[in-house]
Amino acid sequence: MGTPLLRRRTRGVELTNVGKLMLEEARVILKQVDGAKTGVRRRARGETGRIIIGSSSGTYFHPLVPAIIREYRMRYPDIVLAPEDSNTSMLVARLRAGSIDLAFIWTPISDSEDLALMPLVDEGIVMILPSGHALNGSASAPLAALAKETFILPPREINPGVYDSIISACHRAGFSPKLGLETPQLVSLIAMVAAGLGVSIVPHCISRIQADGVFYLPIKGDAQRPVISLAYRRDDRSPTVQNFLAVARRATI
């Protein structure tokens, strides 16, 4: 080191002032090495880091979705959770681009070849109607009761699979739906229905949104049931993602 660290005495040796500094610094370095080892091991186990979780419009209204996130947060408190809200098509594109890690989406989707889908829960669908509608007060109604109504739906490109399922359900009920305004957001869809601009069909979990001017009505008979699935890249072996998937699996058992 270019300077004495030890001073020889009659019996044994003692540290010089420089030697004492060297000892203090060495202890700090060894502590940092131990800390680095611990940090690397925790990161390798998926206990630290960051995870970006997307949610397609309305999926977060189903109680299972926040329950999974809450359980993951409890098990891995040192993971930074970054939520992202968008439509299914955009979330699928961001998954493929590596911009997000997982996403709660509505399925089916048209192309999932490079993605893995974990079905979590299937949702019944309900009609959403303006308060003054003739069906107000009914316990349920067949989909055919909407044959003469104007439908407000999200654009097909937002989620082609679910959009096509709704159209197919109408065809099975014996009519082709009359399509009116389009809206990419469920909140604005509810406002449009309340304004009397049309009716719509939404997953049952959306009925948790209580708004003036609308009511929700169960559909009688065999109706299409969209599924909330957890989507992720099929080749993603990140411990953080794998831990989240494990929590989701346990929540659905």
C-alpha positions in Angstrom: 0.0 0.0 0.0 3.1 2.2 0.1 2.9 2.9 3.8 3.2 0.7 7.0 -0.1 -0.9 8.1 1.4 -2.6 11.2 3.8 -1.6 13.9 5.9 -4.2 15.5 5.9 -4.2 19.3 7.9 -6.2 21.9 5.0 -8.5 22.1 3.1 -8.8 18.9 2.0 -6.1 16.5 -0.5 -3.3 16.4 -2.2 -1.4 13.6 -0.9 2.0 12.6 -3.5 4.8 12.0 -3.3 3.9 8.3 -3.8 0.3 9.1 -6.9 1.1 11.2 -8.3 2.9 8.1 -7.5 0.0 5.9 -9.3 -2.4 8.3 -12.4 -0.2 8.4 -12.4 0.1 4.6 -11.9 -3.7 4.2 -14.9 -4.4 6.5 -17.0 -2.0 4.4 -15.9 -3.8 1.2 -16.7 -7.2 2.6 -20.1 -6.0 3.8 -20.8 -4.6 0.3 -19.7 -7.9 -1.3 -22.1 -9.8 1.0 -24.9 -7.3 0.2 -24.2 -7.7 -3.5 -24.5 -11.5 -3.2 -27.7 -11.3 -1.3 -29.1 -8.8 -3.9 -28.2 -10.9 -6.8 -29.7 -14.0 -5.3 -33.0 -12.1 -4.4 -33.1 -10.7 -8.0 -32.6 -14.3 -9.3 -35.5 -15.5 -7.2 -37.7 -12.7 -8.5 -38.0 -11.0 -5.1 -36.8 -7.5 -6.3 -37.1 -5.5 -9.5 -40.0 -4.1 -11.4 -43.0 -5.6 -13.2 -45.4 -3.8 -15.6 -48.9 -5.2 -15.6 -51.5 -4.2 -18.2 -55.3 -4.3 -17.7 -57.7 -4.2 -20.5 -60.8 -2.0 -20.1 -63.0 -3.3 -17.4 -61.0 -6.4 -16.3 -60.0 -4.7 -13.1 -63.7 -4.5 -12.1 -63.7 -8.3 -11.6 -62.7 -8.9 -8.0 -60.3 -11.7 -9.0 -57.9 -9.3 -10.7 -57.2 -6.9 -7.8 -57.1 -10.0 -5.5 -54.2 -11.5 -7.6 -52.3 -8.2 -7.6 -52.9 -7.8 -3.8 -51.6 -11.3 -3.1 -48.6 -10.8 -5.3 -47.8 -7.5 -3.5 -48.0 -9.2 -0.1 -45.7 -12.0 -1.2 -43.2 -9.8 -3.0 -43.3 -6.4 -1.3 -39.9 -5.3 -2.8 -41.2 -5.6 -6.4 -42.2 -2.2 -7.9 -45.6 -2.7 -9.6 -46.3 -0.5 -12.6 -49.9 -0.7 -13.8 -51.0 0.2 -17.4 -54.5 0.5 -18.6 -55.4 0.2 -22.2 -57.5 -1.9 -24.7 -56.8 -5.5 -25.5 -55.2 -4.9 -28.9 -52.8 -2.3 -27.6 -51.8 -4.5 -24.7 -51.2 -7.5 -26.9 -48.9 -5.3 -29.1 -47.0 -4.0 -26.1 -46.5 -7.5 -24.8 -45.0 -8.6 -28.2 -42.8 -5.5 -28.2 -41.6 -6.3 -24.6 -42.9 -3.0 -23.2 -45.0 -4.7 -20.6 -44.6 -8.0 -18.8 -48.1 -9.4 -18.4 -51.7 -8.2 -19.1 -55.2 -9.0 -18.0 -57.2 -9.1 -21.2 -60.5 -10.2 -22.6 -60.3 -13.3 -24.8 -60.6 -14.8 -27.3 -58.1 -12.8 -29.3 -57.5 -13.3 -33.0 -53.8 -14.1 -32.9 -52.0 -15.6 -29.9 -49.3 -17.7 -31.5 -46.4 -16.2 -29.7 -48.3 -15.5 -26.5 -49.5 -17.8 -23.7 -52.9 -17.3 -22.2 -53.9 -18.3 -18.7 -57.8 -18.3 -18.5 -58.8 -16.9 -15.1 -62.6 -16.5 -15.1 -65.4 -16.5 -17.6 -67.9 -13.7 -17.3 -71.5 -13.7 -18.1 -72.7 -10.7 -20.2 -75.5 -8.3 -19.5 -77.4 -5.7 -21.4 -76.9 -2.1 -20.5 -80.0 0.0 -21.2 -81.2 3.6 -20.6 -83.3 3.9 -17.5 -86.4 4.7 -19.6 -86.3 1.5 -21.6 -89.4 -0.7 -21.7 -87.4 -3.6 -20.2 -86.7 -1.7 -17.0 -88.1 -3.8 -14.1 -87.6 -7.1 -15.9 -85.6 -9.9 -14.2 -84.0 -10.8 -17.5 -84.6 -10.7 -21.3 -83.5 -12.7 -24.3 -80.9 -11.1 -26.6 -83.6 -11.0 -29.3 -85.4 -8.3 -27.4 -82.7 -5.9 -28.6 -83.3 -6.8 -32.3 -84.6 -3.3 -33.1 -82.2 -1.3 -31.0 -79.1 0.6 -32.0 -75.9 -0.9 -30.5 -73.0 1.1 -29.1 -69.9 -1.0 -29.2 -66.1 -0.5 -29.1 -64.4 -0.5 -32.5 -63.6 -4.0 -33.8 -59.9 -3.3 -34.0 -59.7 -2.9 -30.2 -60.7 -6.5 -29.6 -61.7 -8.4 -32.7 -62.4 -11.6 -30.9 -64.9 -10.2 -28.4 -66.5 -7.9 -31.0 -67.1 -10.9 -33.3 -68.5 -12.9 -30.4 -71.1 -10.3 -29.7 -72.1 -10.0 -33.4 -72.3 -13.8 -33.6 -74.4 -14.0 -30.5 -76.9 -11.6 -32.1 -76.9 -13.7 -35.3 -77.7 -16.8 -33.2 -80.5 -14.9 -31.6 -82.0 -14.3 -35.1 -81.0 -10.7 -36.0 -78.2 -8.6 -37.3 -77.4 -5.8 -34.8 -77.9 -2.2 -36.0 -74.6 -0.6 -35.2 -74.4 3.0 -34.1 -71.7 5.1 -32.4 -68.4 3.5 -31.4 -66.5 4.3 -28.3 -63.1 2.9 -27.1 -63.8 3.5 -23.5 -66.4 1.8 -21.3 -67.0 4.9 -19.2 -68.0 6.9 -22.3 -70.1 3.9 -23.5 -72.1 4.0 -20.3 -72.6 7.8 -20.7 -73.8 7.3 -24.3 -76.4 4.7 -23.2 -77.6 7.0 -20.4 -78.0 9.7 -23.1 -80.4 7.4 -25.0 -78.0 7.0 -28.0 -78.3 3.2 -28.0 -77.8 0.1 -26.0 -74.9 -2.3 -25.5 -73.7 -5.6 -24.2 -71.0 -5.7 -21.6 -69.3 -8.3 -19.3 -71.1 -8.7 -16.0 -68.3 -7.2 -13.9 -69.0 -3.9 -15.6 -72.3 -3.8 -13.8 -70.3 -2.8 -10.7 -70.2 0.7 -12.2 -73.3 2.3 -10.9 -74.3 5.3 -13.0 -77.4 7.4 -13.2 -79.5 6.9 -16.3 -78.7 3.3 -17.0 -79.6 -0.2 -15.7 -78.1 -3.6 -16.3 -80.2 -6.6 -17.3 -79.1 -10.3 -17.4 -79.5 -12.0 -20.8 -81.9 -15.0 -20.7 -80.7 -18.2 -22.4 -77.3 -19.3 -23.7 -75.2 -16.2 -24.1 -71.6 -15.7 -25.1 -69.2 -15.6 -22.1 -66.0 -13.6 -22.6 -63.0 -14.8 -20.6 -60.6 -12.7 -18.6 -57.1 -14.2 -19.3 -53.6 -13.4 -18.1 -51.4 -13.0 -21.2 -47.6 -13.2 -21.3 -44.9 -13.9 -23.7 -44.6 -17.7 -24.3 -40.7 -17.6 -24.0 -40.5 -15.3 -21.0 -38.6 -17.1 -18.2 -38.2 -14.0 -16.0 -38.5 -15.1 -12.3 -40.6 -12.0 -11.6 -43.1 -13.0 -14.3 -43.1 -16.7 -13.3 -43.8 -15.7 -9.7 -46.7 -13.6 -10.7 -48.1 -16.5 -12.8 -47.8 -18.8 -9.8 -49.8 -16.4 -7.7 -52.4 -16.2 -10.4 -52.7 -20.0 -10.6 -53.2 -20.4 -6.9 -55.9 -17.7 -6.9 -57.9 -19.6 -9.6 -57.8 -23.1 -7.9 
